Amino acid sequence: MALPLRTSVHSMQAAIFVFLGAGLGGCLRHFVNIGVGRLLGTDWPWGIFAINVTGSLMMGLVAGWLTFKSGVNWTQGLRLFLATGVLGGYTTFSTFSLDAVLLWERGDVGAAFGYMVGSVVASVLALAAGLAVVRSFA
């Protein structure tokens, strides 16, 4: 049974929003990773650490705004573009996991542990800070 045209068009439009946002977020992630690596070096995964923390802060701001402040002016398409697309393309914990394992495998167990705990704790705190900032505008 074929889906109604309206559902197919809506799904295609949603996919395009996510696709475009993820491309933008992925490019941003790449350039931030390179820039932070040049600034702080590559012996420790500073770039992905910065990406995970700033991405979590931005997710807190976006989620907080869409939940608490947006009203009817924000569309589902914009949410898909920003949260699922841009921030989904910008942040990734798969690279986080790879970097942690690589640190561990090269014998930097303390650095691996610090990276894992620091990334998770700082990212969760950053997301909470983003939500708190938006809530403070009430």
DRENKOL-292367 format. One line per 5 residues: number of its first residue (from 1); their letters; for each residue x, y, z of N, C-alpha, C, CB. Coordinates in steps of 0.05 Angstrom, whole numbers, plus 5000, padded with zeros to 4 digits. Atoms other than C-alpha are relative to their C-alpha. Glycine has a CB too. Example, Ala and Ser with C-alpha at 12.3 -4.5 7.8 and 13.67 -1.06 7.14 Angstrom:
REM residues 2
1	AS	5018 4976 5000 5246 4910 5156 5018 5024 5000 4980 5001 5025  4984 4976 4999 5273 4979 5143 4985 5022 5014 5009 5009 4971
***
This chain:
REM residues 138
1	MALPL	5017 4976 5000 5000 5000 5000 5018 5025 5000 4981 5000 5024  4985 4976 5003 5028 5067 4979 4993 5020 5022 4997 5013 4973  5005 4978 4980 5035 5124 5030 4986 5023 4986 5026 5009 5014  5012 4976 5012 4992 5185 5017 5022 5020 4992 4980 5013 5019  4981 4982 5010 5029 5238 4978 5009 5020 5021 4989 5015 4976
6	RTSVH	4994 4980 4979 5026 5288 5036 5021 4989 5019 4975 5008 5015  4980 5013 4982 5064 5239 5082 5027 4998 4986 4989 4973 5009  4975 5003 5014 5116 5225 5029 5015 5027 4996 4995 4987 4973  4988 4974 5003 5128 5299 5015 5011 5010 5026 4980 5020 4988  4991 4990 4973 5132 5316 5089 5025 4985 5008 4977 4995 5021
11	SMQAA	4976 5016 4992 5182 5259 5101 5024 5009 4983 4994 4970 4995  4978 4991 5017 5224 5282 5042 5009 5027 5009 4991 5001 4970  4992 4973 4991 5223 5354 5066 5015 4998 5027 4975 5018 5004  4985 5004 4975 5244 5331 5136 5028 4989 4995 4984 4981 5019  4974 5011 5006 5300 5290 5107 5019 5021 4988 4997 4976 4980
16	IFVFL	4983 4979 5012 5325 5350 5067 5009 5019 5022 4984 5015 4978  4992 4982 4978 5325 5394 5130 5023 4987 5016 4977 5005 5018  4979 5014 4985 5366 5341 5167 5026 4998 4984 4990 4972 5009  4977 5003 5018 5412 5329 5108 5016 5026 4998 4991 4991 4972  4987 4975 5003 5428 5402 5098 5013 5009 5027 4981 5022 4991
21	GAGLG	4989 4993 4974 5438 5414 5173 5023 4983 5007 4979 4998 5021  4979 5018 4993 5481 5353 5182 5026 5006 4984 4992 4971 4996  4977 4992 5017 5526 5375 5124 5014 5024 5012 4992 5005 4972  4989 4976 4987 5535 5443 5156 5014 4994 5026 4977 5021 5004  4988 5008 4974 5547 5413 5225 5025 4984 4997 4979 4985 5016
26	GCLRH	4976 5016 5005 5597 5363 5198 5023 5017 4991 4994 4978 4979  4979 4982 5009 5636 5417 5163 5010 5017 5023 4990 5018 4977  4993 4984 4977 5635 5460 5225 5017 4984 5019 4975 5011 5015  4985 5018 4983 5659 5401 5266 5028 4996 4990 4986 4972 5002  4974 5004 5012 5716 5389 5218 5018 5024 5004 4997 4994 4970
31	FVNIG	4984 4976 4997 5740 5461 5220 5007 5006 5029 4986 5023 4987  4994 4996 4971 5734 5467 5296 5021 4980 5009 4974 4997 5017  4981 5020 4993 5772 5402 5304 5028 5007 4991 4992 4972 4989  4974 4991 5011 5828 5427 5259 5011 5024 5015 4998 5006 4970  4992 4976 4986 5830 5495 5292 5009 4996 5028 4978 5020 5000
36	VGRLL	4992 5005 4972 5832 5470 5363 5025 4983 5000 4977 4985 5015  4976 5016 5001 5884 5418 5343 5025 5017 4995 4998 4979 4978  4978 4981 5005 5928 5473 5315 5007 5017 5024 4994 5017 4976  4997 4983 4977 5917 5515 5376 5012 4985 5024 4974 5013 5008  4993 5015 4975 5926 5462 5431 5017 4975 4995 4976 4993 5015
41	GTDWP	4985 5024 5006 5962 5405 5395 4981 4976 4998 5020 4995 5022  5016 5024 5005 5939 5335 5379 5008 4976 5017 5003 4992 4971  4993 5023 4983 5971 5293 5434 4977 4991 5017 5023 5009 5019  5025 5006 4986 5903 5294 5469 4978 5010 4983 5000 5013 5030  5022 4992 5018 5836 5299 5433 4985 5025 5008 4980 4977 4997
46	WGIFA	5012 4974 4992 5824 5372 5450 4978 5009 4981 5022 5021 5000  5020 4991 5019 5785 5384 5386 4973 4987 5005 5009 4993 4972  5025 5014 4995 5732 5331 5398 4989 5007 5028 5004 4969 4997  5009 4991 4973 5730 5350 5472 4985 5026 4998 5025 5002 5019  5013 4974 5004 5715 5422 5452 4974 4998 4985 5019 5019 4985
51	INVTG	5024 5004 5016 5664 5399 5401 4978 4988 5017 5006 4981 4976  5021 5012 4983 5627 5354 5451 4989 5019 5020 5012 4975 5014  5010 4981 4980 5624 5408 5503 4984 5023 4988 5024 5012 5016  5014 4977 5012 5605 5466 5457 4974 4990 4987 5017 5014 4979  5024 5011 5012 5556 5421 5420 4978 4994 5021 5006 4974 4985
56	SLMMG	5019 5005 4978 5523 5401 5486 4988 5026 5010 5013 4984 5023  5010 4974 4992 5518 5474 5506 4980 5010 4980 5024 5020 5003  5019 4991 5021 5486 5491 5439 4974 4984 5000 5014 4998 4973  5024 5017 4999 5438 5432 5445 4983 5009 5023 5008 4970 5003  5015 4990 4978 5418 5458 5513 4985 5026 4994 5017 5004 5024
61	LVAGW	5012 4975 5008 5406 5527 5485 4977 4996 4980 5021 5018 4988  5021 5005 5021 5367 5502 5424 4976 4985 5013 5012 4983 4977  5022 5016 4987 5326 5450 5464 4985 5018 5019 5011 4975 5014  5013 4982 4981 5313 5501 5518 4982 5021 4986 5020 5014 5018  5015 4980 5014 5291 5554 5469 4975 4988 4987 5018 5013 4978
66	LTFKS	5023 5012 5014 5247 5507 5429 4979 4991 5020 5009 4977 4983  5019 5009 4980 5215 5480 5493 4987 5022 5015 5014 4981 5019  5011 4980 4981 5207 5542 5535 4993 5027 4987 5020 5005 5021  5002 4973 5010 5210 5603 5489 4988 5003 4972 5026 5013 5001  5005 4997 5029 5193 5588 5417 4971 5008 4992 5007 4976 4986
71	GVNWT	5028 4995 5008 5117 5592 5417 4994 4986 4973 4995 5030 4998  5008 5012 5025 5086 5579 5349 5018 5009 4977 4971 5007 4994  4983 4990 5022 5140 5615 5309 5021 4981 4990 5013 5025 5009  4980 5019 5007 5187 5556 5307 4987 4975 4988 5018 4992 5024  5012 5023 5013 5171 5500 5259 5015 4975 5006 5000 5005 4970
76	QGLRL	4987 5026 4997 5186 5426 5262 5024 4998 4981 4979 4978 4994  4978 5000 5019 5230 5437 5201 5025 5013 5011 4992 5013 4974  4977 4986 4988 5274 5487 5238 5012 4983 5022 4991 5027 5011  4990 5018 4979 5280 5439 5297 5016 4977 4988 4977 4988 5017  4985 5022 5013 5301 5383 5250 5026 5010 4989 4983 4988 4977
81	FLATG	4975 4988 5011 5351 5429 5216 5021 5005 5021 4993 5026 4985  4981 4992 4979 5383 5456 5280 5008 4977 5018 4988 5022 5016  4993 5020 4980 5379 5400 5331 5009 4974 4988 4976 4995 5018  4993 5026 5012 5379 5337 5289 5022 5003 4979 4975 4987 4987  4981 4997 5022 5418 5364 5230 5026 5013 5009 4988 5017 4978
86	VLGGY	4975 4986 4994 5469 5417 5250 5014 4989 5024 4994 5030 5004  4987 5009 4976 5481 5395 5321 5006 4970 4999 4983 5006 5024  4994 5028 5003 5476 5321 5303 5025 4995 4982 4976 4986 4987  4977 5002 5016 5528 5331 5249 5025 5011 5013 4996 5015 4974  4977 4987 4986 5572 5374 5294 5011 4983 5023 4991 5027 5011
91	TTFST	4991 5016 4977 5574 5329 5355 4998 4970 4994 4983 5006 5025  5001 5029 5003 5590 5256 5358 5015 4987 5023 5011 4991 4973  4985 5015 4979 5608 5208 5413 5013 4975 4988 4981 4992 5022  4985 5023 5012 5631 5155 5364 5029 5008 4997 4988 4993 4972  4972 4991 5002 5694 5196 5352 5012 5002 5028 5002 5027 4986
96	FSLDA	4992 4999 4972 5697 5208 5427 5009 4972 5009 4977 5010 5018  4994 5027 4992 5697 5133 5438 5026 4990 4987 4977 4981 4993  4976 5008 5014 5750 5121 5385 5025 5013 5013 4999 5008 4971  4978 4986 4987 5796 5174 5416 5007 4989 5027 4994 5030 5002  4996 5011 4973 5787 5145 5486 5014 4973 4997 4974 4997 5015
101	VLLWE	4987 5026 5004 5805 5075 5461 5028 5003 4990 4983 4983 4981  4973 4996 5010 5865 5101 5423 5019 5009 5022 5000 5020 4977  4984 4992 4977 5891 5136 5485 5006 4976 5018 4986 5022 5016  4997 5024 4983 5880 5073 5525 5020 4980 4988 4973 4986 5004  4983 5020 5014 5913 5028 5473 5030 5009 4999 4990 4995 4973
106	RGDVG	4972 4992 5001 5976 5071 5470 5012 5003 5028 5002 5027 4985  4990 5001 4973 5983 5065 5545 4994 5024 5017 5029 4995 4999  5007 4976 4985 5956 5133 5566 4974 4996 5015 4998 5024 4981  5025 5007 4986 5905 5103 5614 4989 5023 5016 5006 4976 5020  5009 4976 4985 5903 5165 5659 4987 5021 4981 5023 5012 5015
111	AAFGY	5011 4981 5019 5892 5210 5598 4974 4990 4989 5020 5005 4977  5025 5011 5010 5838 5163 5571 4978 5003 5021 5004 4970 4993  5020 4997 4979 5802 5163 5638 4992 5029 5003 5010 4988 5026  5005 4972 4997 5808 5238 5645 4983 5011 4977 5025 5016 5002  5015 4992 5024 5783 5248 5574 4971 4990 5001 5013 4989 4974
116	MVGSV	5028 5011 4998 5722 5202 5584 4984 5014 5021 5001 4970 5005  5015 4988 4978 5701 5230 5651 4996 5030 4995 5014 4995 5027  5002 4971 5005 5717 5302 5633 4980 5007 4978 5027 5011 4993  5019 4995 5022 5679 5298 5567 4971 4997 5009 5006 4982 4977  5028 5005 4992 5616 5269 5597 4991 5020 5021 4997 4971 5012
121	VASVL	5009 4982 4979 5614 5312 5659 4998 5029 4990 5020 4999 5024  5001 4973 5011 5631 5377 5623 4977 5004 4981 5027 5008 4987  5022 4998 5020 5581 5363 5567 4973 5001 5014 5001 4976 4981  5026 5000 4986 5524 5347 5615 4996 5027 5015 4998 4977 5020  5002 4974 4986 5540 5410 5656 4995 5022 4980 5026 5005 5016
126	ALAAG	5005 4980 5020 5543 5451 5592 4972 5000 4990 5020 4996 4977  5028 5002 5009 5475 5426 5569 4982 5012 5022 4992 4971 4994  5015 4988 4978 5447 5443 5638 5003 5030 5001 5008 4988 5027  4996 4971 5001 5478 5512 5633 4984 5013 4977 5030 5006 4997  5015 4990 5022 5446 5522 5565 4970 5002 5007 5003 4983 4975
131	LAVVR	5028 4999 4991 5378 5504 5593 4995 5022 5020 4991 4973 5011  5003 4980 4979 5389 5549 5653 5001 5028 4988 5022 4997 5021  4998 4974 5013 5408 5608 5608 4973 5007 4988 5022 5001 4979  5025 4995 5013 5344 5601 5568 4978 5004 5021 4992 4977 4981  5021 4997 4978 5301 5592 5631 5002 5027 5014 5003 4978 5020
136	SFA	4997 4975 4986 5331 5655 5660 4988 5024 4985 5030 5006 5004  5012 4978 5015 5300 5697 5605 4970 5003 5005 5004 4995 4970  5029 5000 4995 5230 5684 5633 4990 5026 5011 4993 4979 5018
***
